[in-house]
Amino acid sequence: MNRKQISIIAALWLLMGCGGLVAMLYHEKSAGGAGNPPKEWPADSAIAPRGPTLIMFAHPHCPCTRASIGELAQIMAHSQGKLCSHVLFLQPAGQRPDWVETDLWRSAEAIPGVKVHADWNGAEARRFHAGTSGQTVLYDAGRLLFAGGITAGRGHSGDNPGRDAVMALLAAPTGTGARTPVYGCGLSDKNSSCRIRTP
Amino acid sequence: MKEAMHSTLENKDAARAAAIFQEDCQTIIRRTDRLLMGLMIFQWIAGIIAAIWISPRAWEGMGSSLHPHIWAALFLGGIISSLPVALAALWPGRTITRHALAVGQMLMSALLVHVSGGRIETHFHIFGSLAFLSFYRDWRVLITASIVVALDHFARGALWPESVYGVLSAPMWRAFEHAGWVVFEDVFLIISIGQSVREMRNIAERQAALESSNTRIEQTVAERTAELTSEIEERRLAEESLKSSEQRFRQLAETIQDVFWMTSPDCRKALYLSPGYEQIWGRTCASAYEQPETWFNTIVPEDRAGVVAGFEKGARGEAFEMEFRIMRPEGMVRSILSRGFPVYDEAGTLQSVVGLSTDVTGRKQMEAKLLESGKLETVGRLAGGIAHDFNTILTAIIGHAELIRQAVPESGPEFHSAEQIGKSAARAAQLTQQLLAFSRKQMLRSEILDLNMTVTEAEVMLRRLLGDSIEVRVAINAKRPWAKADAGQIQQMLVQLALNARDAMPRGGRLTLETGEITLDETYAAARSDVVAGEFVMIAISDTGGGITDEVKPHLFEPFFTTKKQGEGTGLGLAMCYGIAKQIGGHIGVYSELGRGTTFKIFLPCVSAAPSEAAAELAPIVKTAPVRGTESILLVEDDDGLRDLAGIVLQKLGYTVHSAANGIEAISIAENHAEIALLLTDVVMPQMSGKELADRLRSSQPSMKVLFTSAYTEDAIIHHGILDPGIVFLHKPYTPALLSRKTRETLDGAQAPRRT
């Protein structure tokens, strides 16, 4: 095999490698449906708001949500007890509790100030119009301050606009309706009539 | 020349060092290729496993599908790993391979950093990978890897900083910072690589020098080994030669019956004695080593002074020879001849005295016997000469006495005197006969005898001869009792020995005659000068008389030696027996013990054939033929008296006699006479022998017959006293009657003409 052939092969190889990386980036940057949460705290919600209240909807088996839980932990650490947080894990009808109580559940549960709940058949998610695991809403005084994801990509930890927005709102809750893309698994089946569509 | 060789060696070492360095580099590169190939495969598999473990599926409510991360790990990781792994597997050691591995490994780092969301910890994968790549000890690989890292950081830092730094936005200087840290590590790694390469070069140079040194050492060792092998071989050959020499000396010393000996320079201490010492001395060598005085004490006292003198000469460094006698433990005396020689070292110092001692007992005994035998031989020759002349004289005396007796009346005193002359001459003739027998010059009529029969026939005669006071016993033991001998002489011996036995038993006793067979071997014969080895028939005559003393034994067979009183014995009896036995080819021995008796043993050579009947019948015939005749006889005799007597006797009988004093005269006479019927000739004559005369006359007288006469003869007619076939012989002294009868017998006999 001569040098030219080797060079061609090497070039193809680099091209394929770089192409693969780009494809992977594209996938990670593909956001799910962020929903359109109500501007006021739903009255029929089973969760009672108490001061600044953060709710994260999560799919108990979504691998991307681990990064969201991690970001939540940073937010909680940063809020220094000012924030009341709830993580609602989807529990479809007919599923046993152990389907819900995964390591994600336990991770969320381990974050101080975070309350973990099973969202029976996605009822709360529907009340808050949440369609993607990792979707986070922040209410203060019954008013919606933030809605969206708190990661920069699928399963991607680190600095991201959502986390920065939440932290900023906690410091100065002046703005309303901040929105960021949500990266995670869908909370409802693709063909479900209850599926939250991205606006 | 030396410098040139040194330079050549250095060049060789440098080339070898370069080769070793390249070889080591290749080894390291190939090994690192394999390690990195394994690492990439591991990372790929680990990525797949991690993806499966962390994000197995992507969910949509209750529905799920295989997570895209798994596909990414499988295919993207596979793509990144494929080319480097393939090159490492197919072309290990090549430059393109390690650079592809470097690029692949950096892409893996980039992927890891990206997947981790730009976690700073995962950047250590980059540094670890660079360290790993430094295993190649090729700084170019680090440069390639660092370029890939830098490009990745610049590109992703600009496009998607969260992917590489984990932050939403990153300034450009962060890319430079990261690249700077990579360069920072590269600097140290390159320094380390440089040091490692130098060390490798040094090691290669040392290795080359060591190999070169080893080669030289091996060459030196090989040369030295060859020299040692040669030396060892030479030493081995020398040792073998020494061993062989020692073995030969040991075989010689241990086999020979003589004694090799070695003493200290002062001759006072025995250093070595060969095993022959124990055989000759009858004592152990150890006793001589430990107590030299015991050896000295074995020497007969009379000979010790000579031995001391001999060893004193040896101690002075002179060669010496000495003869002495020793006493063996059982009392036997042995004669020893010993020669000693000094041994000096290179400095001329006397080291030892060596020598050889020989047992000469047998030789001395043999010398004594030879001396005795020679003496008997001399005496026998003297006796034979005397007997010859006596016989010639006695023939004339007897003949003339007979003529006188025939010529005078029987009543007259002349007749009586003539008769007394005849009787005295006859006794003298008997004495000369015995002398001839001793000197082995009497005539034999040998025939094959059955000695059993001879002894049996002699028994009757001996009983009569010995009288009643002596008991005669006969023991016939010989199964093959045949010997070639003269029967009359055997009887003569038996009678002589029986008479001696009778004289040894004046008060009576027992005489035993015994026959047997015996084989005398070479050893027995070698010890006795008068004995030859072979099969013998033995006749033993034993008496129970007083025996013979040791002083008498050596002289028993000497003529005229007698222990009897003067007038009772002639001293010729045993001498005659000795002579007869020797003439037959045998010998006679004596065994005697004082007070118990004596045994004489006659040994005669055994023959395998039994006596024939014809021979037995012919032997004793004595014809009483007419004694007169008219034929012409040529008489040749150098003794005038005897020639005259014979002529008178024959003429009286009617023959025509032509006398001659010698052969020349006889030939002359024969030429003048037409026919000579008989040649009567003496055998021993001056000028021409009787045998030669007869041969010459036969050409002109083919019908002539020959009658030889002699006192004894040793010529061609008679060999060792035995007549040739066809020869007629008349022994002196003869009587006129015997002459007349023998003449007639010869003339009437069918004597074949002889030519020799």
Interface residues (C-beta under 8 A of the other chain):
Chain A: I6 I9 A10 W13 L14 M16 G17 G20 L21 A23 M24 L25 H27 H59 H61 C62 P63 C64 R66 A67 L90 P92 Q95 G122 S133 A152 G153 G155 H156 S157 G158 D159 N160 P161 D164 C185 G186 L187 S188 D189 K190 S192 R195
Chain B: I54 S55 P56 R57 A58 W59 E60 G61 M62 G63 S64 H67 P68 H69 A72 F75 L76 I79 I80 S82 L83 I96 A100 V103 L107 A110 L111 H114 S116 G117 G118 R119 W160 E162 S163 G166 V167 L168
